[in-house]
């Protein structure tokens, strides 16, 4: 089913593109960059975001093939409008050595196993914990926000070599993390992706 785009959203993207040339980005990178900028009304994300088109292509295929989507907080889940998500924060408990957000990541990994898309927009400790697990993610959207640990956790994500969307600065948040995932959800699936592979 095709998504119906509201006229206000159409006009917002028209104005965005009038102020910022995004035509040089490859298709999925452009979709992510534009939707994140749209969610925050912040053009600086065009140079702050770090993405890889090849990783996005694989993540897009995994997402549309039904890979689980895990979020760190309900605010991220609320922003992902066309997909069920896993959030275990309500079940998590803080300990002297583990934040509640980090414990929620452990619980979610026990539930979904490898191959999920992880969307972290609030807690740097959730992202840090994910990096200690053998999660083999399809993609990590790591966009936590804050003055303590956010930039450092995103740098660690980039250094990990995992397929990821991150940003360099301390900014981020639930809305932009959800927007990055929505960009992949809304981007059309090609005929080649839809067609089942025939056995030779």
SEVEXBA-142427 format. One line per field, with one value per residue: residue number from 0; chain; x, y, z of N, C-alpha, C, CB in turn. Coordinates in Angstrom, 1 decimal. Each point is the difference from the previous one (the first is absolute). Glycine has a CB too. Example, Ala and Ser with C-alpha at 12.3 -4.5 7.8 and 13.67 -1.06 7.14 Angstrom:
REM residues 2
pos = 0, 1
unit = A, A
n_X = 13.2, 1.5
n_Y = -5.7, 2.3
n_Z = 7.8, -1.9
ca_X = -0.9, 0.9
ca_Y = 1.2, 1.1
ca_Z = 0.0, 0.0
c_X = 0.9, -0.8
c_Y = 1.2, 1.1
c_Z = 0.0, 0.8
cb_X = -1.9, 1.2
cb_Y = -1.2, -0.6
cb_Z = 1.2, -2.2
END
This chain:
REM residues 200
pos = 0, 1, 2, 3, 4, 5, 6, 7, 8, 9, 10, 11, 12, 13, 14, 15, 16, 17, 18, 19, 20, 21, 22, 23, 24, 25, 26, 27, 28, 29, 30, 31, 32, 33, 34, 35, 36, 37, 38, 39, 40, 41, 42, 43, 44, 45, 46, 47, 48, 49, 50, 51, 52, 53, 54, 55, 56, 57, 58, 59, 60, 61, 62, 63, 64, 65, 66, 67, 68, 69, 70, 71, 72, 73, 74, 75, 76, 77, 78, 79, 80, 81, 82, 83, 84, 85, 86, 87, 88, 89, 90, 91, 92, 93, 94, 95, 96, 97, 98, 99, 100, 101, 102, 103, 104, 105, 106, 107, 108, 109, 110, 111, 112, 113, 114, 115, 116, 117, 118, 119, 120, 121, 122, 123, 124, 125, 126, 127, 128, 129, 130, 131, 132, 133, 134, 135, 136, 137, 138, 139, 140, 141, 142, 143, 144, 145, 146, 147, 148, 149, 150, 151, 152, 153, 154, 155, 156, 157, 158, 159, 160, 161, 162, 163, 164, 165, 166, 167, 168, 169, 170, 171, 172, 173, 174, 175, 176, 177, 178, 179, 180, 181, 182, 183, 184, 185, 186, 187, 188, 189, 190, 191, 192, 193, 194, 195, 196, 197, 198, 199
unit = A, A, A, A, A, A, A, A, A, A, A, A, A, A, A, A, A, A, A, A, A, A, A, A, A, A, A, A, A, A, A, A, A, A, A, A, A, A, A, A, A, A, A, A, A, A, A, A, A, A, A, A, A, A, A, A, A, A, A, A, A, A, A, A, A, A, A, A, A, A, A, A, A, A, A, A, A, A, A, A, A, A, A, A, A, A, A, A, A, A, A, A, A, A, A, A, A, A, A, A, A, A, A, A, A, A, A, A, A, A, A, A, A, A, A, A, A, A, A, A, A, A, A, A, A, A, A, A, A, A, A, A, A, A, A, A, A, A, A, A, A, A, A, A, A, A, A, A, A, A, A, A, A, A, A, A, A, A, A, A, A, A, A, A, A, A, A, A, A, A, A, A, A, A, A, A, A, A, A, A, A, A, A, A, A, A, A, A, A, A, A, A, A, A, A, A, A, A, A, A
n_X = 0.8, 1.6, 0.9, -2.9, 2.9, -2.2, -0.1, 1.9, 2.0, 0.0, 1.1, 2.3, 1.3, -0.3, 1.7, 2.2, 0.6, 0.2, 2.5, 1.7, 1.0, -1.5, 1.2, 2.6, -2.1, 0.8, -3.1, 0.8, 1.5, -2.6, -1.7, 1.8, 0.1, -3.1, -0.6, 2.2, -1.1, -2.9, 0.8, 1.2, -1.6, 3.4, 0.7, 1.9, -1.3, 1.8, 2.5, -1.4, -0.2, 2.7, -1.9, 1.7, -2.0, 0.8, -1.7, -2.5, 0.0, -0.2, -2.3, -1.9, 0.1, -0.7, -2.6, -1.4, 0.7, -2.0, 2.8, -1.7, -0.3, 1.9, -1.6, 2.4, -3.2, -2.8, 1.6, 0.8, -3.0, -1.1, 1.8, -1.1, -3.0, 0.9, 0.8, -1.8, 2.3, 0.9, -0.9, 1.6, -0.8, -2.1, 2.5, 2.1, 0.5, 1.9, 2.0, 1.6, 0.2, -2.7, -0.7, -2.6, 1.6, 1.6, -2.6, -1.3, 2.6, -0.5, -3.0, 0.7, 2.0, -2.2, -1.9, 1.9, 2.3, 2.0, -1.5, -0.6, 0.1, 1.7, -2.3, 2.6, -2.3, 1.4, 2.8, 3.0, -1.1, -1.4, 2.9, 1.5, -1.8, 0.5, 3.1, -0.5, -1.6, 1.8, -2.4, 1.6, -1.2, -1.2, 1.6, 1.6, -2.6, 2.9, -2.4, 1.3, -0.9, 2.6, 2.0, 0.5, 1.4, -0.8, 2.9, 0.6, -2.3, 0.9, 3.1, -1.0, -1.7, 2.6, 1.7, -2.2, 1.0, -3.3, -0.9, 0.3, -2.3, 2.7, -0.7, 3.1, -2.1, -0.3, -2.3, -1.4, -2.7, -1.4, 0.2, 2.6, -0.8, -2.7, 1.5, 1.7, -2.5, -1.5, 2.4, -0.6, -3.2, 0.1, 2.1, -2.4, 0.7, 1.9, -2.4, 2.4, -1.8, -2.4, 1.8, -0.4, 3.1, -1.5, 1.3, 2.4
n_Y = -1.2, 2.1, 1.0, 1.6, 1.9, 1.5, 1.8, 0.0, -2.0, 1.7, 2.5, -1.6, -0.8, 2.9, 1.1, -2.3, 0.8, 3.3, -0.6, -2.3, -0.3, -2.8, 0.1, -1.3, -2.3, -2.7, 0.3, -0.2, 2.8, 1.4, -1.5, 1.0, 2.9, 0.4, -1.3, 1.7, 2.7, -0.8, -0.3, 3.0, 2.2, -1.4, 1.2, -1.5, -2.7, 1.0, -0.7, -2.1, -2.6, -1.8, -1.1, -2.3, 0.9, -2.8, 0.5, 0.8, -2.7, -1.7, 1.7, -0.3, -3.1, -0.1, 1.8, -1.9, -2.9, 1.3, 1.7, -0.3, 3.1, -0.6, 2.9, 0.3, 0.6, -1.2, 2.3, -2.3, -1.0, 2.8, -0.1, -2.9, 1.3, -3.1, -1.9, -1.4, 1.8, -2.5, 2.5, -2.4, 3.4, -1.9, -2.1, 2.4, -0.6, 2.7, -2.5, 2.1, -0.6, 1.6, 3.3, -1.4, 0.1, -2.6, -1.7, 0.7, -1.3, -2.7, -0.1, 0.3, -2.4, -2.0, 0.8, -0.4, -2.3, 1.6, 2.2, 2.9, 2.2, 0.6, 2.5, 1.0, 2.7, -0.3, -1.1, 1.4, -2.7, -1.0, 0.2, -1.5, -2.5, -0.2, -0.3, -2.8, -1.5, -1.9, 2.8, -1.4, 3.6, -1.1, 2.5, 0.5, 2.2, 0.8, 2.6, -0.6, 3.0, 0.5, 2.3, -3.3, -1.4, 1.8, -0.1, -2.9, -1.6, 1.2, -0.9, -3.0, -0.1, 0.6, -2.3, -2.3, 0.3, 0.6, 0.5, 3.2, 1.7, 1.5, 2.8, 0.4, 0.9, -1.1, -0.3, -2.6, 0.1, -2.5, 1.7, -1.3, -3.0, 0.3, 1.3, -2.5, -1.8, 1.9, -0.3, -3.1, 0.3, 1.7, -1.9, -1.0, -2.8, 0.8, -1.5, -1.0, -0.2, -1.6, -2.4, -2.4, 0.2, -1.6, -2.2, 0.9
n_Z = 0.0, -2.1, 3.0, -0.8, -0.3, 2.1, -2.7, 2.5, -1.4, -2.6, 1.5, 1.5, -2.7, -1.4, 2.3, -0.1, -2.9, 0.5, 1.9, -1.8, -3.3, 1.5, -3.3, 1.7, 1.4, -1.9, -0.3, 2.8, 0.3, -0.8, 2.2, 2.4, -0.8, -0.2, 2.8, 1.7, -1.2, 0.7, 3.1, 0.2, -2.1, -0.6, -3.3, 2.3, -1.3, -2.6, 2.0, 2.2, -2.0, 0.5, -2.7, -0.8, -2.7, 1.3, 2.5, -1.7, -1.7, 2.6, 1.3, -2.5, 0.2, 3.1, -0.3, -2.1, 1.7, 2.6, 1.1, 2.8, -0.6, 2.8, 0.6, 2.1, 0.3, -0.5, -1.7, -2.1, 0.0, -0.8, -2.7, -1.1, -1.7, -0.8, 3.0, 2.4, 1.5, 1.5, 2.3, 2.1, 1.1, 1.5, 0.8, 1.3, 3.0, -0.4, 0.6, 1.7, -3.2, -1.4, -0.5, 0.7, -2.8, 0.7, 0.6, -2.8, -1.5, 1.6, -0.9, -3.0, -0.1, 1.2, -2.5, -2.4, 0.6, -1.2, -1.4, 1.9, -2.1, 2.9, -0.3, 2.2, 0.0, 3.1, 0.4, -1.2, 1.5, -2.8, -1.4, 2.2, -0.3, -3.1, 0.5, 1.9, -2.6, -1.7, -1.1, -2.6, 0.1, -2.7, 1.4, 2.8, -1.0, 2.0, 0.2, 3.5, -0.1, 1.8, 0.3, 0.3, -2.9, -2.7, -1.1, 1.4, -1.5, -2.8, 0.4, 0.5, -2.7, -1.6, 1.4, -0.9, -3.1, 0.8, -3.1, 1.4, -1.1, 1.8, -0.1, 0.4, 2.2, 2.7, -2.5, 0.4, 0.6, 0.0, -2.7, -1.1, 0.6, -1.7, -2.4, -0.3, -0.1, -2.0, -2.1, 0.0, -0.1, -2.6, -1.8, -2.2, 1.2, -2.8, -1.4, 1.7, 2.7, -1.4, -1.2, 2.4, -0.8, -2.5, 2.0, -2.2
ca_X = -0.8, 0.8, -0.2, -0.5, 0.8, -0.8, 0.5, 1.0, 1.3, 0.5, 0.5, 1.2, 1.1, 0.4, 0.8, 1.3, 0.8, 0.3, 1.1, 1.2, 0.1, 0.4, 0.0, 1.2, 0.0, -0.7, -1.5, -0.4, 0.7, -0.8, -1.3, 0.3, 0.4, -1.1, -1.1, 0.5, -0.1, -1.4, -0.5, 0.6, 0.1, 1.4, 0.8, 1.3, 0.1, 0.6, 1.4, 0.2, -0.4, 0.9, -0.8, 0.7, -1.1, 0.0, -0.6, -1.4, -0.7, -0.2, -1.0, -1.3, -0.5, -0.3, -1.2, -1.1, -0.2, -0.6, 1.0, -0.6, 0.4, 0.2, 0.2, 0.4, -1.1, -1.3, -0.1, 0.4, -1.0, -1.2, 0.3, 0.0, -1.4, -0.5, 0.7, 0.0, 1.4, 0.3, 0.6, -0.1, 0.4, -0.9, 0.4, 1.4, 0.3, 1.4, 0.9, 1.2, 0.9, -0.8, -1.2, -1.2, 0.0, 0.9, -0.6, -1.0, 0.6, 0.3, -1.2, -0.5, 0.9, -0.4, -1.3, 0.0, 1.2, 0.7, -0.7, -1.0, 0.3, -0.1, -0.2, 0.3, -0.1, 0.0, 1.0, 1.3, 0.4, -0.6, 0.9, 1.2, -0.3, -0.2, 1.3, 0.6, -0.7, 0.3, -1.3, 0.0, -1.2, -0.2, 0.4, -0.2, -0.3, 0.5, -0.1, -0.4, 0.2, 0.4, 1.3, 0.8, 0.1, -0.6, 1.0, 1.0, -0.6, -0.1, 1.3, 0.3, -0.8, 0.7, 1.2, -0.3, -0.2, -1.3, -0.8, -0.6, -0.3, 0.4, 0.4, 1.2, -0.3, -0.7, -1.4, -0.6, -1.3, -1.0, -0.7, 0.9, 0.2, -1.2, 0.0, 1.0, -0.6, -1.2, 0.5, 0.2, -1.3, -0.7, 0.7, -0.6, 0.8, 0.2, -0.5, 1.0, -0.1, -1.3, 0.0, 0.7, 1.1, -0.3, 1.1, 0.6
ca_Y = 1.2, 1.3, 1.0, 1.2, 1.1, 1.2, 1.2, 0.8, -0.7, 0.2, 1.4, 0.1, -0.6, 0.9, 1.1, -0.6, -0.1, 1.3, 0.6, -0.9, -0.9, -1.4, -0.9, -0.7, -1.2, -1.2, 0.0, -0.3, 1.0, 1.2, -0.2, 0.1, 1.4, 0.9, -0.2, 0.4, 1.5, 0.4, -0.3, 0.9, 1.3, 0.3, -0.3, -0.5, -1.5, -0.4, -0.3, -0.6, -1.4, -0.9, -1.2, -0.7, -0.4, -1.5, -0.5, 0.4, -0.9, -1.3, 0.2, 0.2, -1.4, -0.7, 0.6, -0.3, -1.5, -0.3, 0.0, 0.7, 1.3, 0.2, 1.4, 0.1, 0.6, 0.0, 1.2, -0.4, -0.9, 0.8, 0.7, -1.0, -0.1, -1.1, -1.3, -0.4, 0.0, -0.6, 0.9, -0.7, 0.9, -0.2, -1.2, 0.0, 0.5, 0.5, -0.6, 0.9, 0.0, 0.0, 0.9, -0.6, -0.1, -1.0, -1.2, -0.2, -0.5, -1.4, -0.7, 0.0, -0.9, -1.3, -0.2, 0.0, -0.6, 0.8, 0.4, 1.0, 1.4, 0.7, 1.5, 0.5, 1.5, 0.7, -0.3, -0.4, -1.2, -1.1, -0.2, -0.6, -1.4, -0.8, -0.3, -1.1, -1.3, -0.6, 0.1, -0.1, 0.7, 0.4, 1.4, 0.7, 1.5, 0.4, 1.5, 0.5, 1.4, 0.4, 0.5, -1.1, -1.3, -0.1, 0.0, -1.0, -1.2, -0.1, -0.2, -1.4, -0.7, 0.1, -0.8, -1.4, -0.6, -0.5, 0.8, 0.9, 1.5, 0.7, 1.4, 0.4, 1.0, -0.5, 0.1, -1.2, -0.1, -1.0, 0.4, -0.2, -1.5, -0.6, 0.5, -0.8, -1.3, 0.2, 0.2, -1.4, -0.6, 0.7, -0.1, -1.1, -1.2, -0.2, -1.2, -1.1, -0.4, -0.7, -1.3, -1.1, -0.5, -1.4, -1.0, -0.4
ca_Z = 0.0, -0.1, 1.0, -0.4, 0.6, 0.3, -0.7, 0.9, -0.1, -1.4, -0.1, 0.9, -0.8, -1.1, 0.6, 0.4, -1.2, -0.5, 0.9, 0.1, -1.1, 0.5, -1.2, -0.1, 0.9, -0.5, 0.3, 1.4, 0.9, -0.2, 0.7, 1.4, 0.3, -0.1, 1.0, 1.3, 0.0, 0.1, 1.3, 1.0, -0.6, 0.3, -1.2, 0.4, 0.0, -1.3, 0.1, 1.3, -0.1, -0.6, -0.5, -1.0, -0.9, -0.1, 1.3, -0.1, -0.9, 0.7, 1.0, -0.7, -0.4, 1.2, 0.6, -0.7, 0.0, 1.3, 1.2, 1.1, 0.3, 1.5, 0.4, 1.4, 0.8, -0.6, -0.9, -1.3, -0.5, -0.4, -1.3, -1.1, -0.1, -0.9, 0.3, 1.4, 0.5, 1.3, 1.0, 1.3, 1.1, 1.1, 0.7, 0.4, 1.4, 0.2, 1.0, 0.1, -1.1, -1.2, 0.0, -0.4, -1.4, -0.4, 0.3, -1.0, -1.2, 0.2, -0.1, -1.4, -0.7, 0.4, -0.7, -1.5, -0.6, -1.0, -1.3, 0.1, -0.1, 1.4, -0.2, 1.3, -0.2, 1.3, 1.0, -0.4, 0.6, -0.8, -1.1, 0.6, 0.3, -1.2, -0.6, 0.8, -0.3, -1.3, -0.5, -1.5, -0.5, -1.4, 0.0, 1.2, -0.1, 1.3, 0.1, 1.4, 0.2, 1.3, 0.2, 0.6, -0.7, -1.3, -1.1, 0.1, -0.4, -1.5, -0.5, 0.3, -1.1, -1.3, 0.1, 0.1, -1.3, -0.2, -0.9, 0.9, -0.2, 1.2, -0.3, 0.7, 1.1, 1.2, -0.2, -0.4, 0.7, -0.5, -1.2, -1.1, -0.1, -0.6, -1.4, -0.8, -0.3, -0.9, -1.4, -0.6, -0.1, -1.0, -1.3, -0.7, -0.2, -1.4, -0.5, 0.2, 1.4, 0.2, -0.7, 0.6, -0.8, -0.5, 0.2, -1.3
c_X = 0.9, -0.3, -0.5, 0.7, -0.9, 0.6, 1.0, 1.3, 0.6, 0.7, 1.2, 1.3, 0.4, 0.8, 1.4, 0.9, 0.3, 1.2, 1.2, -0.1, 0.5, 0.1, 1.3, 0.1, -0.5, -1.4, -0.3, 0.6, -0.8, -1.3, 0.2, 0.3, -1.2, -1.1, 0.5, 0.0, -1.4, -0.6, 0.5, 0.1, 1.4, 0.8, 1.4, 0.2, 0.5, 1.5, 0.3, -0.2, 1.2, -0.7, 0.9, -1.1, -0.1, -0.7, -1.5, -0.8, -0.2, -1.0, -1.4, -0.6, -0.4, -1.3, -1.2, -0.2, -0.5, 0.9, -0.6, 0.6, 0.0, 0.2, 0.4, -1.0, -1.3, -0.2, 0.5, -1.0, -1.2, 0.3, 0.1, -1.4, -0.5, 0.6, -0.1, 1.5, 0.1, 0.6, -0.1, 0.3, -0.9, 0.4, 1.4, 0.1, 1.4, 0.7, 1.2, 0.9, -0.7, -1.1, -1.2, -0.1, 0.9, -0.6, -1.1, 0.6, 0.3, -1.3, -0.5, 0.8, -0.4, -1.3, 0.2, 1.2, 0.7, -0.8, -1.0, 0.5, -0.2, -0.1, 0.1, 0.1, 0.1, 1.2, 1.3, 0.4, -0.7, 0.8, 1.3, -0.2, -0.2, 1.3, 0.8, -0.6, 0.4, -1.4, -0.1, -1.2, 0.0, 0.4, -0.2, -0.2, 0.4, 0.1, -0.5, 0.4, 0.5, 1.5, 0.9, -0.1, -0.6, 1.0, 0.9, -0.6, -0.2, 1.3, 0.4, -0.8, 0.7, 1.3, -0.2, -0.1, -1.3, -0.7, -0.8, -0.4, 0.4, 0.2, 1.2, -0.2, -0.7, -1.5, -0.5, -1.4, -0.9, -0.6, 0.9, 0.3, -1.2, 0.0, 0.9, -0.6, -1.2, 0.5, 0.2, -1.4, -0.8, 0.6, -0.5, 0.9, 0.0, -0.6, 0.9, -0.1, -1.3, 0.0, 0.7, 1.1, -0.4, 1.2, 0.5, 0.2
c_Y = 1.2, 0.9, 1.3, 1.1, 1.3, 1.2, 0.8, -0.7, 0.2, 1.4, 0.1, -0.5, 0.9, 1.2, -0.4, 0.0, 1.3, 0.7, -0.9, -0.9, -1.4, -0.9, -0.8, -1.3, -1.2, -0.1, -0.2, 1.0, 1.3, -0.1, 0.2, 1.4, 0.9, -0.3, 0.4, 1.6, 0.5, -0.2, 1.1, 1.4, 0.5, -0.4, -0.5, -1.5, -0.5, -0.3, -0.7, -1.5, -0.8, -1.3, -0.7, -0.6, -1.5, -0.6, 0.3, -0.9, -1.3, 0.1, 0.2, -1.3, -0.8, 0.5, -0.5, -1.5, -0.4, -0.1, 0.8, 1.4, 0.2, 1.5, 0.1, 0.6, 0.0, 1.2, -0.3, -0.9, 0.8, 0.7, -0.9, -0.5, -1.2, -1.3, -0.2, 0.0, -0.7, 1.0, -0.7, 0.9, -0.2, -1.2, 0.1, 0.6, 0.5, -0.8, 1.0, 0.0, 0.2, 1.0, -0.8, -0.2, -1.1, -1.4, -0.3, -0.5, -1.5, -0.9, -0.1, -1.0, -1.5, -0.4, -0.2, -0.7, 0.8, 0.4, 1.1, 1.4, 0.7, 1.5, 0.6, 1.5, 0.7, -0.3, -0.5, -1.4, -1.2, -0.3, -0.7, -1.5, -0.9, -0.3, -1.1, -1.3, -0.5, 0.0, -0.2, 0.8, 0.2, 1.5, 0.5, 1.5, 0.5, 1.5, 0.5, 1.5, 0.2, 0.4, -1.0, -1.3, -0.1, -0.1, -1.1, -1.4, -0.2, -0.1, -1.5, -0.9, 0.0, -0.8, -1.5, -0.7, -0.6, 0.9, 1.0, 1.3, 0.6, 1.4, 0.4, 0.8, -0.7, 0.0, -1.4, -0.1, -1.0, 0.3, -0.3, -1.5, -0.7, 0.4, -0.8, -1.4, 0.1, 0.2, -1.3, -0.7, 0.6, -0.1, -1.2, -1.2, -0.3, -1.4, -1.2, -0.5, -0.8, -1.4, -1.1, -0.6, -1.5, -0.9, -0.3, -1.5
c_Z = 0.0, 1.1, -0.6, 0.7, 0.1, -0.7, 0.8, -0.1, -1.4, -0.1, 0.9, -0.7, -1.1, 0.5, 0.4, -1.2, -0.7, 0.8, 0.0, -1.1, 0.5, -1.2, -0.1, 0.9, -0.8, 0.6, 1.5, 1.0, -0.1, 0.8, 1.5, 0.4, 0.0, 1.1, 1.4, 0.1, 0.1, 1.5, 1.0, -0.5, 0.2, -1.2, 0.2, -0.1, -1.4, 0.1, 1.3, 0.0, -0.6, -0.4, -1.1, -0.9, -0.1, 1.2, 0.0, -0.9, 0.6, 1.1, -0.5, -0.4, 1.2, 0.7, -0.7, -0.2, 1.4, 1.2, 1.2, 0.2, 1.6, 0.2, 1.5, 0.9, -0.8, -0.9, -1.4, -0.7, -0.5, -1.3, -1.2, -0.2, -0.8, 0.3, 1.5, 0.4, 1.3, 0.9, 1.3, 1.2, 1.2, 0.9, 0.6, 1.4, 0.0, 1.1, 0.2, -1.2, -1.4, 0.1, -0.4, -1.5, -0.5, 0.3, -1.0, -1.3, 0.1, -0.1, -1.4, -0.9, 0.2, -0.8, -1.5, -0.6, -1.0, -1.2, 0.1, -0.4, 1.3, -0.2, 1.4, -0.1, 1.4, 0.8, -0.6, 0.6, -0.7, -1.2, 0.4, 0.3, -1.3, -0.6, 0.7, -0.4, -1.4, -0.8, -1.5, -0.6, -1.5, -0.1, 1.5, -0.3, 1.4, 0.0, 1.4, 0.1, 1.4, 0.1, 0.6, -0.7, -1.4, -1.2, 0.1, -0.4, -1.5, -0.7, 0.1, -1.0, -1.3, 0.0, 0.0, -1.4, -0.3, -1.0, 0.8, -0.7, 1.3, -0.4, 1.0, 1.2, 1.2, -0.3, -0.6, 0.6, -0.6, -1.3, -1.2, -0.2, -0.7, -1.5, -0.9, -0.4, -1.0, -1.5, -0.7, -0.2, -1.2, -1.4, -0.7, -0.2, -1.5, -0.5, 0.3, 1.5, 0.2, -0.6, 0.7, -0.9, -0.4, 0.2, -1.4, -0.1
cb_X = -1.9, 0.1, 1.8, -2.3, 2.2, -0.8, -2.1, -1.9, -0.8, -1.8, -2.3, -1.5, -0.7, -2.1, -2.1, -1.1, -1.0, -2.4, -1.8, 0.1, 0.5, -1.2, -1.5, 1.1, -0.3, 2.3, -0.3, -0.3, 2.2, 1.0, -0.7, 0.8, 2.3, 0.4, -0.9, 1.5, 2.0, -0.3, -0.1, 1.3, -2.4, -0.3, -1.4, 0.2, -1.9, -1.8, 0.5, -0.7, -2.5, 1.9, -2.2, 2.0, 0.3, 2.1, 2.1, 0.6, 1.1, 2.4, 1.8, 0.7, 1.5, 2.4, 1.4, 0.3, 1.8, -1.6, 1.9, -0.4, -0.8, 0.9, -1.7, 2.3, 1.7, -0.9, 0.3, 2.4, 0.7, -0.6, 1.2, 2.4, 0.0, -0.3, 1.5, -2.1, 0.3, 0.3, -0.5, 0.7, 0.8, -1.9, -1.4, 0.7, -1.7, -0.7, -0.8, -0.2, 1.4, 0.6, 1.4, -1.1, -0.4, 1.9, 0.5, -1.4, 1.0, 1.9, -0.6, -0.7, 1.9, 1.1, -1.2, -1.2, -1.1, 2.0, 0.4, -1.0, -0.6, 1.4, -1.5, 1.3, -1.3, -2.5, -1.9, 0.6, 0.3, -2.3, -1.0, 0.7, -1.1, -2.1, 0.1, 0.5, -2.0, 1.9, -0.5, 1.1, 0.0, -1.9, -0.7, 1.5, -1.8, 1.3, -0.6, 0.3, -1.8, -1.7, -1.0, -0.4, 0.0, -2.1, -0.2, 1.1, -1.2, -2.0, 0.6, 0.5, -2.1, -1.0, 1.0, -1.2, 2.3, -0.1, -0.1, 1.4, -1.9, 1.0, -2.4, 1.1, 0.0, 1.8, 0.1, 2.2, 0.3, -0.5, -1.3, 1.0, 1.5, -1.2, -0.5, 1.9, 0.7, -1.3, 1.1, 2.3, 0.0, -0.8, 2.0, -1.3, -0.7, 2.1, -1.1, 1.5, 1.3, -1.1, -0.2, -2.0, 1.8, -1.6, -1.0, 1.1
cb_Y = -1.2, -0.3, -1.0, -1.0, -1.0, -0.9, 0.1, 0.7, -1.7, -1.5, 0.9, -0.3, -2.3, -0.6, 1.1, -1.4, -2.3, 0.2, 1.0, 0.2, 1.9, 0.4, 1.7, 2.2, 1.5, -1.1, -0.9, -2.4, -1.0, 0.4, -1.6, -2.3, -0.4, 0.1, -1.9, -2.1, 0.1, -0.7, -2.4, -1.9, 0.5, -0.3, 1.8, 2.0, -0.1, 1.4, 2.0, 2.1, 0.6, 0.9, 1.1, -0.6, 2.1, 0.0, 0.4, 2.3, 1.1, -0.6, 1.0, 2.3, 0.1, -0.5, 2.0, 2.1, -0.3, -1.2, -0.2, -2.1, 0.9, -2.4, 0.8, 0.3, 1.4, -1.2, 1.5, 0.1, -1.8, 0.4, 1.6, -0.7, 2.4, 1.7, 0.2, -1.4, 2.2, -2.3, 2.1, -2.1, 1.6, 1.1, -1.3, 0.3, -1.6, 2.3, -2.4, -0.5, -1.5, -2.4, 2.0, 1.0, 2.4, 1.5, 0.3, 1.8, 2.3, 0.6, 0.8, 2.4, 1.7, 0.2, 1.3, 2.2, -2.2, -1.2, -2.3, -1.3, 0.0, -1.9, -0.3, -2.0, -0.4, -0.2, -0.6, 2.4, 1.2, 0.8, 2.0, 2.2, 0.8, 1.2, 2.4, 1.5, 0.7, -1.5, 1.5, -2.3, 1.2, -1.7, 0.4, -1.7, -0.2, -2.0, 0.0, -2.3, 0.6, -1.6, 2.2, 1.1, -0.9, 1.2, 2.5, 1.3, 0.0, 1.4, 2.4, 0.5, 0.6, 2.3, 1.9, 0.5, -0.5, -1.0, -1.9, -1.0, -0.4, -2.0, 0.6, -0.1, 1.9, 0.9, 2.5, -1.2, 2.3, -0.4, 1.7, 2.3, 0.1, 0.0, 2.2, 1.2, -0.8, 1.0, 2.1, -0.1, -0.4, 1.6, 1.2, 1.6, -1.0, 1.4, 1.3, 1.1, 2.0, 2.3, 1.3, -0.6, 1.4, 1.0, -0.9, 2.3
cb_Z = 1.2, -2.5, 1.4, -0.5, -0.9, 2.2, -1.2, 1.5, 1.6, -0.9, -0.4, 2.0, 0.7, -1.1, 0.7, 1.8, -0.3, -0.7, 1.4, 2.5, -1.6, 2.1, -1.1, -0.5, 2.1, -0.4, -2.2, -0.6, -0.4, -2.3, -1.8, 0.0, -0.9, -2.5, -1.4, 0.1, -1.4, -2.4, -0.5, 0.8, 0.4, 2.5, -1.1, 1.4, 1.6, -1.1, -1.3, 1.1, -0.1, 1.4, 0.4, 1.4, -1.3, -1.3, 1.2, 0.5, -1.9, -0.5, 1.4, -0.8, -2.0, 0.3, 0.7, -1.2, -1.7, -1.3, -1.6, 1.1, -2.3, 0.4, -1.8, -0.8, 1.2, 2.0, 2.0, 0.8, 1.5, 2.4, 1.3, 0.6, 0.1, -1.7, -2.0, -0.2, -1.1, -1.1, -1.4, -1.3, -1.7, -1.4, -1.6, -2.4, 1.0, -0.8, -0.6, 2.4, 1.4, -0.5, -0.5, 2.0, -0.1, 0.5, 2.4, 1.1, -0.4, 1.5, 2.3, 0.3, 0.1, 2.3, 1.8, 0.1, 0.4, 0.7, -0.7, 1.9, -2.4, 1.0, -2.0, 0.7, -2.0, -0.1, 1.5, -0.3, 2.2, 0.7, -1.1, 0.9, 2.1, -0.4, -0.7, 1.9, 1.4, 0.9, 1.9, 0.2, 2.2, -0.4, -2.4, 1.3, -1.9, 0.3, -2.5, 1.0, -1.6, 0.9, 0.3, 2.2, 2.3, 1.0, -0.1, 1.9, 2.2, 0.2, 0.6, 2.4, 1.2, -0.3, 1.3, 2.1, 0.1, 2.3, -1.7, 1.8, -1.8, 1.1, -0.8, -2.2, -1.7, 1.5, -0.4, -0.2, 0.7, 2.4, 1.2, 0.4, 2.1, 2.2, 0.8, 1.1, 2.3, 2.0, 0.7, 1.0, 2.4, 1.7, 0.9, -1.2, 2.3, 0.1, -1.8, -1.8, 0.7, 0.0, -2.1, 1.4, 1.2, -1.7, 2.1, -0.1
END
